[in-house]
Amino acid sequence: MASGAPTHLTQERWRAYLALRTSLILVMAGALRLDLSFPISSVHQSTALDAVAMLVLMASGIGLWSQRYSSDLSQLAMPQVMLDPLLAGLIVFATGGEESPLSFFFVLVVMNGTNVLGKGGAYGAASRPLP
């Protein structure tokens, strides 16, 4: 198991993490695309939201598929946790960049990394360089 990773990451928790993350991001991206919360006025903002939806679907699908072939869930979880800052960054970009009211998502990403992988997950999420 990776250093800093707790042993409490079970297959049920892993599947729940992937399902909840995927559903929350898809609901958020859908609400933003439908202009239910913030006006999305440029093609770049729309493309960012589409990229978020595609990335989370692909990553979650790969995570679920990979679970069948690996017993070390921490190895599967770290790339997923390190992808979360990119997803949050695209959502923040689509809602106004540095002026976005959703910039607190980055704090949630680090907290999520801690919940999934402990201290190692928090470091992985916090140290992911943004594009």
Steps between C-alpha positions, in 0.01 A plus 500: 500500500627852426650697784250716683207299367261364760388141490133596521461552123271212417349409166165635617655836598689507170185443295309754709775760447493449123120502482456809718777697330365414156140584585587827677719624217248400233218675687718811547609505136143442382363780716769736375441403135127569544578844647324410825760672716771692311478636147727304267559741214813387318584192302807451721285474811269251333796297377644493852174363639482239224859401576415462870208270419706286261802481732298395803309237304818356348697509826222341702448232236872422500502497880213251518648284225848502660357391834440157351872452433666658803462423868691815605229765495739773612690463172175548311381786719806727480465583126129565555572730795767680297249553217256680730691834501486505119124441509455771763720736298291453188179567694652811658619617156152450355343706779726803488859399571660684790173683566297179517293445813582130459873540564449333840480172306878473534468471877237229453736313267768484769244393761377231262855374450530467876173308524601257228871446569587673824800731520648366174179581317496853636858553382419349162199724449672813627819454299334441164625779273222683323512532119 
